Amino acid sequence: MKILIKHRTTGAILCECEQPDTLTSPQALAAIKSGADLRGANLTHALLSGADLRRADLRWANLSHANLSGADLRGTDLRGTDLSEALLSGTDLRGTDLRGADLSEADLSEANLSGGDLRGADLSEADLSDADLSETDLSETDLSETDLSETDLSEE
């Protein structure tokens, strides 16, 4: 499967990848960081552990089962994104927009979601142990069967 990473405003092709797991290549990560448009992209099972994806536009993308552990997603637009069963442990998600995102059964242990917007997100059966959710908007968020042990839910 060929993946084309395009610039969000010009539409210019920044990188061509053969498989989602090749998104860890320096060329692909540079393309993403420089303003790639990944809205609606199918990145199922992508290996993006430790990747710098700050401020990327990943609205409505499919990142189910992806490995994003330790990634930097600060300020990323993840509205409506499918992150079900994704590995997000230790991920920096400060100030991230996750409205309506599917994080069911995701591993968010030790993740930093402070100052984020999770209104209407599905966090059912997710692991949020030791996560930082301080000053995070959880209105209408599904937290059924979610592990919130040692989670910081302060509003400071």
VOBA-1610 file (N, C-alpha, C; in pm, whole numbers, padded with zeros to 5 digits, always signed):
BEGIN
Met+00084-00117+00000Met+00000+00000+00000Met+00089+00124+00000Lys+00070+00213-00094Lys+00150+00335-00103Lys+00081+00446-00026Ile+00159+00515+00056Ile+00109+00630+00133Ile+00178+00755+00081Leu+00099+00852+00041Leu+00152+00982-00002Leu+00131+01081+00111Ile+00237+01145+00154Ile+00226+01248+00256Ile+00236+01382+00184Lys+00126+01459+00195Lys+00119+01587+00123Lys+00121+01704+00220His+00170+01817+00171His+00169+01940+00251His+00026+01985+00269Arg-00007+02030+00390Arg-00146+02063+00422Arg-00201+02182+00344Thr-00119+02277+00302Thr-00173+02392+00230Thr-00144+02389+00080Thr-00027+02339+00041Thr+00007+02341-00102Thr-00032+02213-00175Gly-00047+02104-00102Gly-00080+01977-00164Gly+00040+01908-00227Ala+00158+01968-00215Ala+00279+01909-00272Ala+00312+01778-00199Ile+00357+01678-00274Ile+00396+01551-00213Ile+00529+01570-00142Leu+00528+01541-00011Leu+00647+01555+00071Leu+00723+01425+00086Cys+00650+01314+00077Cys+00713+01183+00096Cys+00619+01074+00045Glu+00677+00968-00010Glu+00601+00850-00048Glu+00652+00733+00034Cys+00560+00661+00097Cys+00596+00545+00178Cys+00519+00425+00126Glu+00580+00308+00136Glu+00515+00187+00088Glu+00422+00125+00192Gln+00453+00134+00320Gln+00374+00074+00426Gln+00363+00173+00542Pro+00258+00162+00625Pro+00246+00250+00741Pro+00367+00243+00834Asp+00430+00125+00846Asp+00542+00115+00939Asp+00668+00186+00889Thr+00669+00229+00761Thr+00785+00304+00711Thr+00774+00452+00746Leu+00668+00489+00816Leu+00652+00629+00855Leu+00756+00672+00958Thr+00834+00579+01009Thr+00940+00614+01103Thr+01067+00656+01032Ser+01070+00649+00901Ser+01190+00690+00829Ser+01213+00840+00850Pro+01337+00883+00847Pro+01365+01026+00865Pro+01291+01115+00765Gln+01277+01068+00640Gln+01208+01146+00539Gln+01060+01163+00574Ala+00997+01054+00617Ala+00854+01060+00651Ala+00831+01148+00772Leu+00914+01134+00875Leu+00897+01216+00995Leu+00922+01363+00965Ala+01019+01392+00880Ala+01045+01531+00841Ala+00926+01588+00764Ala+00866+01506+00678Ala+00749+01550+00602Ala+00632+01579+00694Ile+00609+01492+00791Ile+00500+01512+00886Ile+00522+01640+00965Lys+00643+01661+01011Lys+00675+01778+01093Lys+00664+01908+01012Ser+00687+01901+00882Ser+00687+02024+00801Ser+00549+02065+00753Gly+00445+02002+00804Gly+00310+02046+00768Gly+00234+01948+00682Ala+00258+01822+00701Ala+00188+01721+00622Ala+00040+01716+00657Asp-00038+01683+00559Asp-00182+01667+00577Asp-00210+01519+00592Leu-00237+01475+00714Leu-00265+01334+00740Leu-00409+01314+00783Arg-00496+01411+00751Arg-00637+01396+00785Arg-00694+01274+00716Gly-00757+01188+00796Gly-00821+01070+00741Gly-00727+00960+00696Ala-00598+00973+00722Ala-00501+00872+00678Ala-00521+00740+00751Asn-00497+00631+00683Asn-00503+00499+00744Asn-00362+00462+00790Leu-00339+00477+00920Leu-00209+00448+00979Leu-00219+00336+01082Thr-00310+00244+01056Thr-00329+00129+01144Thr-00198+00054+01160His-00164+00020+01283His-00042-00055+01317His+00086+00023+01288Ala+00080+00152+01265Ala+00201+00231+01238Ala+00295+00228+01358Leu+00424+00225+01333Leu+00525+00226+01437Leu+00583+00367+01447Leu+00531+00446+01540Leu+00571+00585+01555Leu+00623+00614+01695Ser+00678+00513+01759Ser+00731+00527+01894Ser+00840+00635+01897Gly+00825+00731+01989Gly+00924+00837+02004Gly+00921+00943+01895Ala+00826+00938+01804Ala+00821+01033+01692Ala+00782+01173+01738Asp+00833+01273+01671Asp+00798+01413+01696Asp+00686+01450+01598Leu+00563+01451+01648Leu+00447+01481+01565Leu+00376+01607+01614Arg+00451+01696+01678Arg+00391+01818+01731Arg+00315+01894+01624Arg+00194+01933+01662Arg+00106+02017+01580Arg+00065+01954+01446Ala+00081+01824+01433Ala+00038+01756+01310Ala-00115+01756+01303Asp-00167+01752+01182Asp-00312+01745+01162Asp-00348+01601+01130Leu-00397+01531+01232Leu-00432+01390+01218Leu-00582+01368+01238Arg-00660+01473+01213Arg-00806+01459+01229Arg-00859+01342+01148Trp-00943+01262+01214Trp-01014+01150+01153Trp-00922+01041+01098Ala-00795+01043+01135Ala-00702+00938+01092Ala-00730+00809+01168Asn-00691+00698+01110Asn-00704+00569+01176Asn-00566+00527+01227Leu-00546+00539+01358Leu-00422+00499+01423Leu-00447+00384+01520Ser-00550+00306+01492Ser-00579+00193+01580Ser-00461+00097+01578His-00430+00044+01695His-00320-00052+01714His-00183+00009+01684Ala-00172+00140+01667Ala-00043+00204+01639Ala+00042+00211+01765Asn+00172+00212+01748Asn+00264+00229+01860Asn+00316+00372+01858Leu+00264+00453+01951Leu+00304+00593+01965Leu+00368+00616+02101Ser+00418+00511+02164Ser+00475+00526+02297Ser+00591+00624+02296Gly+00588+00715+02393Gly+00695+00813+02404Gly+00696+00920+02296Ala+00595+00924+02210Ala+00590+01023+02102Ala+00555+01162+02157Asp+00593+01265+02084Asp+00560+01403+02119Asp+00445+01448+02030Leu+00326+01455+02089Leu+00205+01494+02016Leu+00148+01625+02070Arg+00232+01707+02131Arg+00182+01833+02188Arg+00114+01918+02081Gly-00008+01963+02117Gly-00081+02053+02028Gly-00133+01990+01901Thr-00130+01860+01891Thr-00175+01790+01771Thr-00327+01788+01763Asp-00379+01798+01644Asp-00524+01791+01622Asp-00561+01647+01594Leu-00622+01582+01694Leu-00661+01443+01683Leu-00812+01427+01694Arg-00887+01529+01656Arg-01034+01521+01663Arg-01085+01406+01579Gly-01170+01322+01642Gly-01233+01212+01571Gly-01140+01100+01529Thr-01018+01101+01575Thr-00919+01001+01537Thr-00945+00868+01606Asp-00923+00758+01536Asp-00936+00624+01592Asp-00801+00582+01648Leu-00791+00583+01781Leu-00670+00540+01850Leu-00702+00418+01937Ser-00803+00343+01898Ser-00842+00227+01977Ser-00728+00126+01980Glu-00704+00073+02099Glu-00600-00026+02124Glu-00460+00021+02085Ala-00440+00153+02078Ala-00308+00208+02047Ala-00221+00209+02172Leu-00091+00202+02152Leu+00005+00210+02260Leu+00055+00354+02269Leu+00012+00424+02375Leu+00045+00566+02395Leu+00111+00589+02530Ser+00171+00487+02586Ser+00231+00501+02718Ser+00348+00599+02712Gly+00350+00691+02811Gly+00457+00789+02817Gly+00452+00895+02709Thr+00343+00904+02637Thr+00330+01000+02527Thr+00298+01138+02580Asp+00354+01242+02517Asp+00328+01380+02556Asp+00214+01433+02468Leu+00096+01445+02530Leu-00024+01491+02460Leu-00075+01622+02519Arg+00014+01701+02579Arg-00028+01828+02640Arg-00094+01919+02537Gly-00211+01972+02575Gly-00281+02068+02489Gly-00336+02008+02361Thr-00350+01878+02356Thr-00397+01810+02235Thr-00550+01810+02227Asp-00601+01826+02107Asp-00745+01824+02082Asp-00786+01683+02044Leu-00852+01613+02139Leu-00896+01476+02117Leu-01049+01466+02122Arg-01118+01574+02089Arg-01265+01572+02092Arg-01318+01461+02000Gly-01404+01376+02057Gly-01468+01271+01979Gly-01376+01159+01935Ala-01255+01154+01987Ala-01160+01049+01948Ala-01197+00916+02014Asp-01161+00807+01949Asp-01183+00673+02003Asp-01051+00624+02061Leu-01044+00622+02194Leu-00925+00574+02266Leu-00960+00449+02346Ser-01063+00380+02304Ser-01106+00261+02378Ser-00994+00156+02378Glu-00971+00100+02495Glu-00870-00003+02517Glu-00727+00043+02485Ala-00704+00174+02477Ala-00570+00227+02451Ala-00488+00226+02580Asp-00357+00212+02566Asp-00266+00219+02680Asp-00210+00360+02686Leu-00263+00439+02781Leu-00218+00577+02802Leu-00148+00590+02937Ser-00095+00479+02988Ser-00027+00484+03117Ser+00092+00580+03111Glu+00102+00663+03214Glu+00210+00761+03227Glu+00210+00866+03115Ala+00100+00879+03042Ala+00090+00982+02937Ala+00056+01116+03001Asn+00096+01224+02936Asn+00064+01358+02983Asn-00040+01419+02890Leu-00164+01428+02940Leu-00275+01485+02863Leu-00320+01618+02924Ser-00237+01679+03005Ser-00277+01800+03075Ser-00314+01911+02977Gly-00420+01983+03013Gly-00465+02094+02929Gly-00528+02051+02798Gly-00557+01923+02785Gly-00614+01873+02661Gly-00765+01885+02657Asp-00822+01857+02543Asp-00967+01861+02524Asp-01013+01723+02480Leu-01079+01651+02574Leu-01126+01515+02546Leu-01278+01509+02547Arg-01343+01620+02521Arg-01490+01620+02522Arg-01543+01517+02423Gly-01632+01430+02475Gly-01698+01332+02391Gly-01609+01218+02345Ala-01489+01206+02399Ala-01399+01098+02359Ala-01441+00966+02424Asp-01404+00856+02363Asp-01431+00723+02417Asp-01302+00669+02476Leu-01297+00665+02610Leu-01183+00611+02682Leu-01220+00482+02754Ser-01325+00417+02709Ser-01370+00296+02777Ser-01261+00189+02772Glu-01240+00128+02887Glu-01142+00020+02904Glu-00998+00063+02875Ala-00972+00192+02873Ala-00836+00242+02850Ala-00755+00235+02980Asp-00624+00230+02968Asp-00534+00232+03083Asp-00477+00373+03096Leu-00526+00446+03198Leu-00478+00581+03224Leu-00402+00586+03356Ser-00349+00473+03399Ser-00277+00469+03526Ser-00153+00560+03520Asp-00136+00638+03626Asp-00023+00731+03639Asp-00022+00840+03531Ala-00134+00862+03463Ala-00141+00966+03360Ala-00170+01102+03423Asp-00136+01208+03352Asp-00164+01345+03397Asp-00280+01399+03313Leu-00395+01415+03380Leu-00514+01471+03315Leu-00551+01604+03380Ser-00456+01669+03442Ser-00485+01796+03508Ser-00529+01900+03406Glu-00630+01977+03444Glu-00685+02084+03359Glu-00731+02033+03222Thr-00775+01909+03217Thr-00824+01848+03092Thr-00976+01847+03093Asp-01038+01885+02982Asp-01183+01885+02971Asp-01230+01744+02937Leu-01300+01681+03034Leu-01349+01545+03017Leu-01501+01540+03003Ser-01563+01651+02965Ser-01708+01657+02950Ser-01756+01552+02851Glu-01859+01477+02891Glu-01922+01376+02806Glu-01825+01270+02756Thr-01716+01248+02830Thr-01618+01146+02794Thr-01659+01012+02855Asp-01650+00906+02779Asp-01683+00771+02827Asp-01560+00715+02898Leu-01571+00704+03031Leu-01463+00650+03113Leu-01500+00515+03173Ser-01596+00446+03114Ser-01640+00318+03170Ser-01527+00215+03165Glu-01506+00149+03279Glu-01404+00046+03296Glu-01264+00095+03265Thr-01239+00225+03283Thr-01108+00283+03259Thr-01024+00275+03385Asp-00897+00241+03373Asp-00806+00235+03487Asp-00753+00377+03512Leu-00799+00436+03622Leu-00758+00572+03659Leu-00670+00572+03784Ser-00607+00458+03814Ser-00525+00451+03935Ser-00404+00544+03924Glu-00385+00623+04030Glu-00275+00719+04040Glu-00280+00827+03931Thr-00395+00848+03870Thr-00411+00950+03766Thr-00433+01087+03828Asp-00367+01190+03776Asp-00383+01327+03824Asp-00503+01389+03752Leu-00612+01412+03826Leu-00733+01472+03769Leu-00756+01612+03826Ser-00652+01675+03876Ser-00669+01806+03941Ser-00705+01914+03837Glu-00773+02017+03890Glu-00814+02128+03802Glu-00727+02250+03824Glu-00635+02243+03916Glu-00542+02350+03953Glu-00605+02482+03935
//
